[in-house]
């Protein structure tokens, strides 16, 4: 599994993992800011972006993709930042291969089973007749029937790619993501990861509840949890400067 990736800067490595329906450029603004001090790598996870499409989509499989990616790029140990689904992939990598993760940042996702919050998005995306689509504006108008938030539609429509003949296709492997939706919501498991760990949650997001804290601390004994008030689930979009300050402080800490 050769993951597509973007890279910025030089220095100690920092791996940033996107969430469901995302890809490597979602964190580009923060990646470029961190690249002032680090070698920042943002891969497309399997079944997303330009990375290979496969028939499976589980956290153990994604963790092995990432271990192989580190091997291929000569990275023995790295800091890892993951958001949502990417946060769970990051946690699984740390739990399965603790020697490969120097420190861990998990943005707005808990290690336990997640709630089913995406059925409407899957329904909306599946409703688009890709073969008959002529313009992105047409796709946006169709999605508006299901998703009123323009920012969410814009985020999702970044997954549309256009072929030279003018036809559209999804960058992501939508059928497999839907087939493995239960695996995307599943908890991560493993022996505790006893290295510096930071969980960042949005104050307006339901993804990390106080009831999740015991499981977080059982799996990640050194974890601290920071809440960014006013941020929703897309913390990096809602509070980019505040999140950047947290990341810089955590990555530089001893």
C-alpha positions, 0 to 999 in steps of 0.5 A: 500500500503506497500512500499518496502524500504531501510534505512540507519543511524539514526537521523532525517528522510530524505525520498529520492524518485527515478524517473521513471524506478528507484527504491530504490537503485538508490540513495544509494551512497548519501543515505549512505553519508547522513546517517552519520547524518540522518535516510535516507529512500529510498522507491520504489514508486508504480509500481516500484522495489519491491513495489506493482503493481497497476492499477493506477499511479497518483501523488495524489495516490503516495502522499497518499502512502507516507503519509501512509508510514510515518504513518506506520513508526511513522514519523510525519514530515520529509525532503523529496528529490525527483528526476524527477517523485519522485520530483513530488511525493514529491511536491504533498505530500508537497502540500497535507500534508504540516504538514508531510514535514519539508523541500523539495528538488526537483531535476531536475523537475518542478511542471508544465506539463513535455515534452514527453521525454520517448516514445523511452524508452517505445518502447525500453523496450516493444520491449524486448521479456522477455519470450525468454530472456536468458541473460542480455547481450542479453537484452543489445544488443537488447536495443542498437538498440533503446538506444545508451547510455550504461549508460542509458541501464545499468540504465534501465536493473537494472529493470530486475529480474531473477526467480529461473527457469532462466526466466526474468521479469520486476520489474516495472509495465511497462504496467501501467506506459505506460498507465498512462504516461500522469499522470506521465507528469501531473502537480502537484496542491494544496495550496502553501507549505510555508516551506524551499524548494530547486530546483536543476537543471542540467545545461545541462538538459531541465527539469527546464526552467526559464519560470518555475520559476513563477509557482515554486515560486507560489506553493513554496514561499520559494523556491530557485533554484540552478543550477549545471553546467555540470549536466544532468537530472541525477544530482545525477550521474553526480555531486554527490559530488556537490549535496551532499554538497548542500543537507547537507547545506540545510538540516542543515540550520535553 
